Amino acid sequence: MNNKTVIITGSNSGIGFEAAKHFAQLGSHVVLAVRNEAKGEEAKHEILTNYPNAQVYVYYIDLAKLETVDPFVNRIQEKFSAIDVLINNAGVMMPPHTVTDDGFELQFASNHLGHFALTGRLLPLLEKGEASRIVTLTSIAYRYGTIHFDNLNGISGYSSSKFYSQSKLANLLFAKELDDRLKTHGYTTISVAAHPGLSSTNLFKLGKTETRWFAKPLLKLFSQPPSMGALPMIMAATDDSLQGGELIGPDGAGGRKGNPTIEEPKTDVYHSATMRKLWTVSEDLTNTHFANDNETVTRSATR
């Protein structure tokens, strides 16, 4: 990974930060793509304290706001001629029902739609990278998810857990459908999904200011630290044996913790009609259109 360019969304804390530290110490150019630049600078400072020669950059993007995608991509294009790894890691977990300025339910917007748009815009630079790949973070919660196409914004009924599961299922289906399309249309970039199992990160605040007192003992018992939770995404980003389309997760019981391995997804999760519909809906909602062959991808952020 020396001199490779790695972009990690949501990398100022949690497993994203752990992955950023890993790639920084290997000599990669690491972009911390964050919605809070002050916290991003703090994360950068901590990395440089441990690895003074690291190449770390802090760029602003809020995946819940489509208007921030193009300015972020423009900065990347000005700085880098190629991208080797894009890790779609940022996300929110079980907040109160919130509709974004773009009219989307917050979890679906932050966890899926924003990354869909970002990936489409960065694909030309990824194609210029060496053995480039896109890693999209899902969760074991995908196993309980359903895509509610008739109620994506939650206006007709909302459950924070169900809509979180929906967003994580969308992440998994996007990663697989993306890889299928990349192969079909002659791209060299591959797409891989990963999940951290149960990792003790700030996502478990569940919309609160801190993790609830009753959840902390359970997290210690059933979860693993962020340093372990980051390993599946690191494997997904670096393992030369991966061909694209795989799901990487912990090897322990239920995929909750352990060392990273290729995981067999839930039976029949890759439903082709659902995957195609999700892709079409995501294109329409974000005005993102992936090229049908290895050409420059164009996108308009105007809605």
Contacts in CASP RR format, 6 or more apart in sequence:
PFRMAT RR
TARGET T0000
AUTHOR 0000-0000-0000
METHOD contacts of the structure
MODEL  1
MNNKTVIITGSNSGIGFEAAKHFAQLGSHVVLAVRNEAKGEEAKHEILTN
YPNAQVYVYYIDLAKLETVDPFVNRIQEKFSAIDVLINNAGVMMPPHTVT
DDGFELQFASNHLGHFALTGRLLPLLEKGEASRIVTLTSIAYRYGTIHFD
NLNGISGYSSSKFYSQSKLANLLFAKELDDRLKTHGYTTISVAAHPGLSS
TNLFKLGKTETRWFAKPLLKLFSQPPSMGALPMIMAATDDSLQGGELIGP
DGAGGRKGNPTIEEPKTDVYHSATMRKLWTVSEDLTNTHFANDNETVTRS
ATR
1 23 0 8 1.000
1 26 0 8 1.000
1 27 0 8 1.000
1 28 0 8 1.000
1 84 0 8 1.000
1 238 0 8 1.000
2 26 0 8 1.000
2 27 0 8 1.000
2 28 0 8 1.000
3 27 0 8 1.000
3 28 0 8 1.000
3 29 0 8 1.000
4 23 0 8 1.000
4 27 0 8 1.000
4 28 0 8 1.000
4 29 0 8 1.000
4 84 0 8 1.000
4 85 0 8 1.000
4 130 0 8 1.000
5 28 0 8 1.000
5 29 0 8 1.000
5 31 0 8 1.000
5 80 0 8 1.000
5 82 0 8 1.000
5 83 0 8 1.000
5 84 0 8 1.000
5 85 0 8 1.000
5 129 0 8 1.000
6 20 0 8 1.000
6 23 0 8 1.000
6 28 0 8 1.000
6 29 0 8 1.000
6 30 0 8 1.000
6 31 0 8 1.000
6 83 0 8 1.000
6 84 0 8 1.000
6 85 0 8 1.000
6 86 0 8 1.000
6 87 0 8 1.000
6 237 0 8 1.000
7 31 0 8 1.000
7 33 0 8 1.000
7 76 0 8 1.000
7 83 0 8 1.000
7 85 0 8 1.000
7 86 0 8 1.000
7 87 0 8 1.000
7 122 0 8 1.000
8 16 0 8 1.000
8 19 0 8 1.000
8 20 0 8 1.000
8 23 0 8 1.000
8 30 0 8 1.000
8 31 0 8 1.000
8 32 0 8 1.000
8 33 0 8 1.000
8 87 0 8 1.000
8 89 0 8 1.000
9 33 0 8 1.000
9 34 0 8 1.000
9 61 0 8 1.000
9 63 0 8 1.000
9 87 0 8 1.000
9 88 0 8 1.000
9 89 0 8 1.000
9 90 0 8 1.000
9 115 0 8 1.000
9 118 0 8 1.000
10 16 0 8 1.000
10 32 0 8 1.000
10 33 0 8 1.000
10 34 0 8 1.000
10 35 0 8 1.000
10 89 0 8 1.000
10 90 0 8 1.000
10 91 0 8 1.000
11 17 0 8 1.000
11 19 0 8 1.000
11 20 0 8 1.000
11 30 0 8 1.000
11 32 0 8 1.000
11 33 0 8 1.000
11 34 0 8 1.000
11 40 0 8 1.000
11 43 0 8 1.000
11 87 0 8 1.000
11 89 0 8 1.000
11 90 0 8 1.000
12 32 0 8 1.000
12 34 0 8 1.000
12 36 0 8 1.000
12 39 0 8 1.000
12 40 0 8 1.000
12 42 0 8 1.000
12 43 0 8 1.000
13 39 0 8 1.000
13 43 0 8 1.000
13 201 0 8 1.000
13 202 0 8 1.000
14 199 0 8 1.000
14 201 0 8 1.000
14 202 0 8 1.000
14 226 0 8 1.000
14 230 0 8 1.000
15 89 0 8 1.000
15 137 0 8 1.000
15 196 0 8 1.000
15 199 0 8 1.000
15 201 0 8 1.000
15 226 0 8 1.000
15 229 0 8 1.000
15 230 0 8 1.000
15 233 0 8 1.000
16 87 0 8 1.000
16 89 0 8 1.000
16 226 0 8 1.000
16 230 0 8 1.000
16 233 0 8 1.000
17 43 0 8 1.000
17 226 0 8 1.000
18 226 0 8 1.000
18 227 0 8 1.000
18 229 0 8 1.000
18 230 0 8 1.000
19 87 0 8 1.000
19 89 0 8 1.000
19 230 0 8 1.000
19 233 0 8 1.000
19 234 0 8 1.000
19 237 0 8 1.000
20 30 0 8 1.000
20 32 0 8 1.000
20 43 0 8 1.000
20 47 0 8 1.000
20 56 0 8 1.000
21 47 0 8 1.000
21 50 0 8 1.000
21 51 0 8 1.000
22 230 0 8 1.000
22 234 0 8 1.000
23 30 0 8 1.000
23 85 0 8 1.000
23 237 0 8 1.000
24 30 0 8 1.000
24 47 0 8 1.000
24 51 0 8 1.000
24 54 0 8 1.000
24 55 0 8 1.000
24 56 0 8 1.000
25 50 0 8 1.000
25 51 0 8 1.000
25 54 0 8 1.000
27 53 0 8 1.000
27 54 0 8 1.000
27 55 0 8 1.000
28 55 0 8 1.000
28 84 0 8 1.000
29 55 0 8 1.000
29 57 0 8 1.000
29 80 0 8 1.000
30 47 0 8 1.000
30 54 0 8 1.000
30 55 0 8 1.000
30 56 0 8 1.000
30 57 0 8 1.000
31 57 0 8 1.000
31 58 0 8 1.000
31 59 0 8 1.000
31 76 0 8 1.000
32 40 0 8 1.000
32 43 0 8 1.000
32 44 0 8 1.000
32 56 0 8 1.000
32 57 0 8 1.000
32 58 0 8 1.000
32 59 0 8 1.000
33 59 0 8 1.000
33 61 0 8 1.000
33 72 0 8 1.000
33 90 0 8 1.000
34 40 0 8 1.000
34 43 0 8 1.000
34 58 0 8 1.000
34 59 0 8 1.000
34 60 0 8 1.000
34 61 0 8 1.000
34 90 0 8 1.000
35 60 0 8 1.000
35 61 0 8 1.000
35 62 0 8 1.000
35 63 0 8 1.000
35 64 0 8 1.000
35 90 0 8 1.000
37 58 0 8 1.000
37 60 0 8 1.000
40 58 0 8 1.000
41 58 0 8 1.000
43 58 0 8 1.000
44 56 0 8 1.000
44 57 0 8 1.000
44 58 0 8 1.000
47 54 0 8 1.000
47 56 0 8 1.000
48 54 0 8 1.000
48 56 0 8 1.000
57 79 0 8 1.000
59 72 0 8 1.000
59 75 0 8 1.000
59 76 0 8 1.000
60 68 0 8 1.000
60 71 0 8 1.000
60 72 0 8 1.000
61 68 0 8 1.000
61 69 0 8 1.000
61 72 0 8 1.000
61 118 0 8 1.000
62 68 0 8 1.000
63 69 0 8 1.000
63 90 0 8 1.000
63 91 0 8 1.000
63 109 0 8 1.000
63 110 0 8 1.000
63 111 0 8 1.000
63 113 0 8 1.000
63 114 0 8 1.000
63 115 0 8 1.000
63 118 0 8 1.000
64 92 0 8 1.000
64 100 0 8 1.000
64 102 0 8 1.000
64 104 0 8 1.000
64 106 0 8 1.000
64 109 0 8 1.000
64 110 0 8 1.000
64 114 0 8 1.000
65 100 0 8 1.000
65 101 0 8 1.000
65 102 0 8 1.000
66 102 0 8 1.000
66 113 0 8 1.000
66 114 0 8 1.000
66 117 0 8 1.000
66 286 0 8 1.000
66 287 0 8 1.000
66 301 0 8 1.000
66 303 0 8 1.000
67 301 0 8 1.000
69 114 0 8 1.000
69 117 0 8 1.000
69 118 0 8 1.000
69 121 0 8 1.000
69 301 0 8 1.000
70 121 0 8 1.000
70 299 0 8 1.000
70 301 0 8 1.000
72 118 0 8 1.000
73 118 0 8 1.000
73 121 0 8 1.000
73 122 0 8 1.000
76 83 0 8 1.000
76 122 0 8 1.000
76 125 0 8 1.000
77 125 0 8 1.000
80 125 0 8 1.000
81 125 0 8 1.000
81 128 0 8 1.000
82 125 0 8 1.000
82 126 0 8 1.000
82 128 0 8 1.000
82 129 0 8 1.000
82 130 0 8 1.000
82 132 0 8 1.000
83 122 0 8 1.000
83 125 0 8 1.000
83 126 0 8 1.000
83 128 0 8 1.000
83 129 0 8 1.000
83 132 0 8 1.000
84 126 0 8 1.000
84 129 0 8 1.000
84 130 0 8 1.000
84 131 0 8 1.000
84 132 0 8 1.000
84 133 0 8 1.000
85 132 0 8 1.000
85 133 0 8 1.000
85 134 0 8 1.000
85 135 0 8 1.000
85 237 0 8 1.000
85 238 0 8 1.000
86 118 0 8 1.000
86 119 0 8 1.000
86 122 0 8 1.000
86 126 0 8 1.000
86 133 0 8 1.000
86 134 0 8 1.000
86 135 0 8 1.000
87 135 0 8 1.000
87 137 0 8 1.000
87 233 0 8 1.000
87 237 0 8 1.000
88 115 0 8 1.000
88 118 0 8 1.000
88 119 0 8 1.000
88 134 0 8 1.000
88 135 0 8 1.000
88 136 0 8 1.000
88 137 0 8 1.000
88 171 0 8 1.000
89 135 0 8 1.000
89 137 0 8 1.000
89 233 0 8 1.000
90 110 0 8 1.000
90 111 0 8 1.000
90 115 0 8 1.000
91 107 0 8 1.000
91 110 0 8 1.000
91 111 0 8 1.000
91 203 0 8 1.000
92 106 0 8 1.000
92 107 0 8 1.000
92 110 0 8 1.000
92 111 0 8 1.000
92 203 0 8 1.000
92 207 0 8 1.000
93 107 0 8 1.000
93 164 0 8 1.000
93 203 0 8 1.000
93 204 0 8 1.000
93 205 0 8 1.000
93 206 0 8 1.000
93 207 0 8 1.000
94 107 0 8 1.000
94 160 0 8 1.000
94 161 0 8 1.000
94 164 0 8 1.000
94 206 0 8 1.000
94 207 0 8 1.000
95 106 0 8 1.000
95 107 0 8 1.000
95 160 0 8 1.000
95 207 0 8 1.000
96 160 0 8 1.000
96 207 0 8 1.000
97 105 0 8 1.000
97 154 0 8 1.000
97 158 0 8 1.000
97 160 0 8 1.000
98 105 0 8 1.000
98 106 0 8 1.000
99 105 0 8 1.000
99 106 0 8 1.000
99 153 0 8 1.000
99 154 0 8 1.000
99 155 0 8 1.000
100 106 0 8 1.000
100 109 0 8 1.000
102 109 0 8 1.000
102 285 0 8 1.000
102 303 0 8 1.000
103 109 0 8 1.000
103 153 0 8 1.000
104 113 0 8 1.000
104 152 0 8 1.000
104 153 0 8 1.000
104 285 0 8 1.000
105 152 0 8 1.000
105 153 0 8 1.000
105 154 0 8 1.000
105 158 0 8 1.000
105 163 0 8 1.000
107 160 0 8 1.000
107 163 0 8 1.000
107 164 0 8 1.000
107 166 0 8 1.000
107 167 0 8 1.000
108 152 0 8 1.000
108 153 0 8 1.000
108 163 0 8 1.000
108 166 0 8 1.000
108 167 0 8 1.000
108 170 0 8 1.000
110 167 0 8 1.000
111 164 0 8 1.000
111 167 0 8 1.000
111 168 0 8 1.000
111 170 0 8 1.000
111 171 0 8 1.000
112 167 0 8 1.000
112 170 0 8 1.000
112 171 0 8 1.000
112 174 0 8 1.000
112 282 0 8 1.000
113 282 0 8 1.000
113 285 0 8 1.000
113 286 0 8 1.000
114 286 0 8 1.000
115 136 0 8 1.000
115 171 0 8 1.000
115 174 0 8 1.000
116 174 0 8 1.000
116 282 0 8 1.000
116 286 0 8 1.000
116 288 0 8 1.000
117 286 0 8 1.000
117 287 0 8 1.000
117 288 0 8 1.000
117 299 0 8 1.000
117 301 0 8 1.000
119 134 0 8 1.000
119 136 0 8 1.000
119 178 0 8 1.000
120 288 0 8 1.000
120 290 0 8 1.000
120 297 0 8 1.000
120 299 0 8 1.000
121 288 0 8 1.000
121 297 0 8 1.000
121 299 0 8 1.000
123 187 0 8 1.000
123 189 0 8 1.000
123 290 0 8 1.000
123 291 0 8 1.000
123 297 0 8 1.000
124 296 0 8 1.000
124 297 0 8 1.000
126 132 0 8 1.000
126 133 0 8 1.000
126 134 0 8 1.000
126 189 0 8 1.000
127 187 0 8 1.000
127 188 0 8 1.000
127 189 0 8 1.000
127 294 0 8 1.000
129 189 0 8 1.000
131 188 0 8 1.000
131 240 0 8 1.000
132 188 0 8 1.000
132 189 0 8 1.000
132 190 0 8 1.000
133 189 0 8 1.000
133 190 0 8 1.000
133 191 0 8 1.000
133 192 0 8 1.000
133 236 0 8 1.000
133 237 0 8 1.000
133 242 0 8 1.000
133 244 0 8 1.000
134 175 0 8 1.000
134 178 0 8 1.000
134 189 0 8 1.000
134 190 0 8 1.000
134 191 0 8 1.000
134 192 0 8 1.000
135 191 0 8 1.000
135 192 0 8 1.000
135 193 0 8 1.000
135 194 0 8 1.000
135 233 0 8 1.000
135 236 0 8 1.000
135 237 0 8 1.000
136 171 0 8 1.000
136 172 0 8 1.000
136 174 0 8 1.000
136 175 0 8 1.000
136 178 0 8 1.000
136 191 0 8 1.000
136 192 0 8 1.000
136 193 0 8 1.000
136 194 0 8 1.000
137 171 0 8 1.000
137 193 0 8 1.000
137 194 0 8 1.000
137 195 0 8 1.000
137 196 0 8 1.000
137 233 0 8 1.000
138 168 0 8 1.000
138 169 0 8 1.000
138 171 0 8 1.000
138 172 0 8 1.000
138 175 0 8 1.000
138 193 0 8 1.000
138 194 0 8 1.000
138 195 0 8 1.000
138 247 0 8 1.000
139 164 0 8 1.000
139 165 0 8 1.000
139 168 0 8 1.000
139 171 0 8 1.000
139 195 0 8 1.000
139 196 0 8 1.000
139 197 0 8 1.000
140 195 0 8 1.000
140 197 0 8 1.000
140 198 0 8 1.000
140 254 0 8 1.000
140 255 0 8 1.000
140 256 0 8 1.000
141 161 0 8 1.000
141 164 0 8 1.000
141 165 0 8 1.000
141 168 0 8 1.000
142 165 0 8 1.000
142 168 0 8 1.000
142 169 0 8 1.000
142 171 0 8 1.000
142 172 0 8 1.000
142 195 0 8 1.000
142 266 0 8 1.000
142 269 0 8 1.000
143 165 0 8 1.000
143 266 0 8 1.000
143 269 0 8 1.000
144 162 0 8 1.000
144 165 0 8 1.000
145 162 0 8 1.000
145 165 0 8 1.000
145 166 0 8 1.000
145 168 0 8 1.000
145 169 0 8 1.000
146 162 0 8 1.000
146 165 0 8 1.000
146 166 0 8 1.000
146 169 0 8 1.000
147 166 0 8 1.000
147 169 0 8 1.000
147 170 0 8 1.000
147 173 0 8 1.000
147 274 0 8 1.000
147 277 0 8 1.000
147 278 0 8 1.000
148 154 0 8 1.000
148 166 0 8 1.000
149 277 0 8 1.000
149 281 0 8 1.000
150 156 0 8 1.000
151 157 0 8 1.000
152 281 0 8 1.000
154 163 0 8 1.000
160 206 0 8 1.000
168 195 0 8 1.000
169 269 0 8 1.000
170 278 0 8 1.000
170 282 0 8 1.000
171 193 0 8 1.000
172 193 0 8 1.000
172 247 0 8 1.000
172 265 0 8 1.000
172 269 0 8 1.000
173 269 0 8 1.000
173 270 0 8 1.000
173 274 0 8 1.000
173 275 0 8 1.000
173 278 0 8 1.000
174 278 0 8 1.000
174 279 0 8 1.000
174 282 0 8 1.000
175 191 0 8 1.000
175 192 0 8 1.000
175 193 0 8 1.000
175 245 0 8 1.000
175 247 0 8 1.000
176 191 0 8 1.000
176 193 0 8 1.000
176 245 0 8 1.000
176 270 0 8 1.000
176 275 0 8 1.000
177 275 0 8 1.000
177 276 0 8 1.000
177 278 0 8 1.000
177 279 0 8 1.000
178 191 0 8 1.000
179 190 0 8 1.000
179 191 0 8 1.000
179 192 0 8 1.000
179 244 0 8 1.000
179 245 0 8 1.000
180 245 0 8 1.000
181 279 0 8 1.000
181 290 0 8 1.000
182 189 0 8 1.000
182 190 0 8 1.000
182 191 0 8 1.000
183 190 0 8 1.000
185 291 0 8 1.000
185 292 0 8 1.000
185 293 0 8 1.000
185 294 0 8 1.000
186 293 0 8 1.000
186 294 0 8 1.000
187 294 0 8 1.000
188 294 0 8 1.000
190 242 0 8 1.000
190 243 0 8 1.000
190 244 0 8 1.000
190 245 0 8 1.000
191 244 0 8 1.000
191 245 0 8 1.000
192 236 0 8 1.000
192 237 0 8 1.000
192 242 0 8 1.000
192 244 0 8 1.000
192 245 0 8 1.000
192 246 0 8 1.000
192 247 0 8 1.000
192 248 0 8 1.000
193 236 0 8 1.000
193 245 0 8 1.000
193 246 0 8 1.000
193 247 0 8 1.000
193 248 0 8 1.000
194 232 0 8 1.000
194 233 0 8 1.000
194 235 0 8 1.000
194 236 0 8 1.000
194 247 0 8 1.000
194 248 0 8 1.000
194 249 0 8 1.000
194 260 0 8 1.000
195 232 0 8 1.000
195 247 0 8 1.000
195 248 0 8 1.000
195 249 0 8 1.000
195 263 0 8 1.000
196 226 0 8 1.000
196 229 0 8 1.000
196 230 0 8 1.000
196 232 0 8 1.000
196 233 0 8 1.000
196 249 0 8 1.000
196 250 0 8 1.000
197 223 0 8 1.000
197 224 0 8 1.000
197 229 0 8 1.000
197 232 0 8 1.000
197 249 0 8 1.000
197 250 0 8 1.000
197 255 0 8 1.000
197 256 0 8 1.000
197 257 0 8 1.000
198 219 0 8 1.000
198 222 0 8 1.000
198 223 0 8 1.000
198 224 0 8 1.000
198 256 0 8 1.000
198 257 0 8 1.000
199 223 0 8 1.000
199 224 0 8 1.000
199 225 0 8 1.000
199 226 0 8 1.000
199 228 0 8 1.000
199 229 0 8 1.000
199 230 0 8 1.000
199 257 0 8 1.000
200 219 0 8 1.000
200 220 0 8 1.000
200 223 0 8 1.000
200 224 0 8 1.000
200 225 0 8 1.000
200 226 0 8 1.000
201 226 0 8 1.000
202 211 0 8 1.000
204 211 0 8 1.000
204 215 0 8 1.000
204 219 0 8 1.000
205 211 0 8 1.000
206 212 0 8 1.000
206 215 0 8 1.000
211 219 0 8 1.000
222 256 0 8 1.000
222 257 0 8 1.000
223 256 0 8 1.000
223 257 0 8 1.000
224 250 0 8 1.000
224 256 0 8 1.000
224 257 0 8 1.000
224 258 0 8 1.000
228 250 0 8 1.000
228 257 0 8 1.000
228 258 0 8 1.000
229 250 0 8 1.000
229 257 0 8 1.000
231 250 0 8 1.000
231 259 0 8 1.000
231 260 0 8 1.000
232 248 0 8 1.000
232 249 0 8 1.000
232 250 0 8 1.000
232 260 0 8 1.000
233 248 0 8 1.000
234 260 0 8 1.000
235 248 0 8 1.000
235 260 0 8 1.000
236 242 0 8 1.000
236 246 0 8 1.000
236 248 0 8 1.000
236 260 0 8 1.000
239 248 0 8 1.000
242 248 0 8 1.000
242 262 0 8 1.000
246 262 0 8 1.000
247 262 0 8 1.000
247 263 0 8 1.000
247 264 0 8 1.000
247 265 0 8 1.000
248 260 0 8 1.000
248 261 0 8 1.000
248 262 0 8 1.000
248 263 0 8 1.000
249 255 0 8 1.000
249 260 0 8 1.000
249 261 0 8 1.000
249 263 0 8 1.000
250 256 0 8 1.000
250 257 0 8 1.000
250 258 0 8 1.000
250 259 0 8 1.000
250 260 0 8 1.000
250 261 0 8 1.000
251 258 0 8 1.000
251 259 0 8 1.000
251 260 0 8 1.000
251 261 0 8 1.000
252 258 0 8 1.000
255 263 0 8 1.000
282 288 0 8 1.000
283 289 0 8 1.000
283 290 0 8 1.000
287 299 0 8 1.000
287 300 0 8 1.000
287 301 0 8 1.000
287 302 0 8 1.000
287 303 0 8 1.000
288 299 0 8 1.000
289 297 0 8 1.000
289 298 0 8 1.000
289 299 0 8 1.000
290 297 0 8 1.000
291 297 0 8 1.000
291 298 0 8 1.000
END
